[in-house]
Amino acid sequence: MNMGNITENMHMISLFENYLKYNSPPDEWFRELNTMEMTWKTLEKEFLVCFLPIQKAKKSESELERELCELRLTADDLGKKVKYAGEDVWSHVAFAEKALSLA
């Protein structure tokens, strides 16, 4: 909504339905709502009460350390292009990014 500069409450609420999977629990919840006198902030609060965001599992310090210690860049892989974060990059750049993210 922010990226499209959509600020009108009723317009935001009506577009919200487009982001819900058809016949999913959130879709059924939304269809049962009376949105006529609702603001976007109220809808957002009620949605988060019913459908809490899922907490991602975080790796422990020892798991991160183990992954970092197991990370290898072989001489054969040097000078090759690899996919990293959806982009073609040199293998040593991908290796360094992975190492930094684990450190």
ABEGO torsion letter per residue (X at the ends): XAAAGBABAAAAAAAAAAABBBGBAAAAAAAABBAAABBAAAAAAAAAAABBBBBBBBBBAAAAAAAAAABBBBAAABGBBBBBGGBBBBAAAAAAAAAAAAX
